[in-house]
Amino acid sequence: MVFVVVGLTKGMGLAGTAEAVVAQYGVRRMNLLSSAIPSFLPLVLLALLVWIIGRFTSIQASRRSLAMGGGAAILIVMVWINFEFWPVFLPERVTPGFPHGLEFVIGPLYFAPVAMLVGMGLAAVLDRSDR
């Protein structure tokens, strides 16, 4: 979605943006699918943590609240890293040099898990105060 929003705001138009999306799924470097795959790792970690917390602890917060807090934090990090890369890449579709592109690895592996824990902690505190 960030790719489409950036394409539209860069003046590529709806047809140009749609063409860029289709073309980007077929390229070797900065493929939209391969750059999105690491983003699922924090979600898997979130699901595992929510399951472990719900199964083996007596925390007062609900699993849904923990999942929503952690998921919202992960989403914020993923949108942020996409807005860091795609405006530099579009509309010319030329891959910028080093260190660009590392956002898609560093964000999901380092920033998203920390943000997820903060989001889960906030959700637990807010859920506990609602009860």
Secondary structure in CASP SS format (residue, H / E / C, confidence):
PFRMAT SS
TARGET T0000
AUTHOR 0000-0000-0000
METHOD secondary structure of the structure
MODEL  1
M C 1.00
V H 1.00
F H 1.00
V H 1.00
V H 1.00
V H 1.00
G H 1.00
L H 1.00
T H 1.00
K C 1.00
G C 1.00
M C 1.00
G H 1.00
L H 1.00
A H 1.00
G H 1.00
T H 1.00
A H 1.00
E H 1.00
A H 1.00
V H 1.00
V H 1.00
A H 1.00
Q H 1.00
Y H 1.00
G C 1.00
V C 1.00
R C 1.00
R C 1.00
M C 1.00
N C 1.00
L H 1.00
L H 1.00
S H 1.00
S H 1.00
A H 1.00
I H 1.00
P H 1.00
S H 1.00
F H 1.00
L H 1.00
P H 1.00
L H 1.00
V H 1.00
L H 1.00
L H 1.00
A H 1.00
L H 1.00
L H 1.00
V H 1.00
W H 1.00
I H 1.00
I H 1.00
G H 1.00
R H 1.00
F H 1.00
T C 1.00
S C 1.00
I C 1.00
Q C 1.00
A C 1.00
S C 1.00
R H 1.00
R H 1.00
S H 1.00
L H 1.00
A H 1.00
M H 1.00
G H 1.00
G H 1.00
G H 1.00
A H 1.00
A H 1.00
I H 1.00
L H 1.00
I H 1.00
V H 1.00
M H 1.00
V H 1.00
W H 1.00
I H 1.00
N H 1.00
F H 1.00
E H 1.00
F H 1.00
W H 1.00
P H 1.00
V H 1.00
F H 1.00
L C 1.00
P C 1.00
E C 1.00
R C 1.00
V C 1.00
T C 1.00
P C 1.00
G C 1.00
F C 1.00
P C 1.00
H C 1.00
G C 1.00
L C 1.00
E H 1.00
F H 1.00
V H 1.00
I H 1.00
G H 1.00
P H 1.00
L H 1.00
Y H 1.00
F H 1.00
A H 1.00
P H 1.00
V H 1.00
A H 1.00
M H 1.00
L H 1.00
V H 1.00
G H 1.00
M H 1.00
G H 1.00
L H 1.00
A H 1.00
A H 1.00
V H 1.00
L H 1.00
D H 1.00
R H 1.00
S H 1.00
D H 1.00
R C 1.00
END
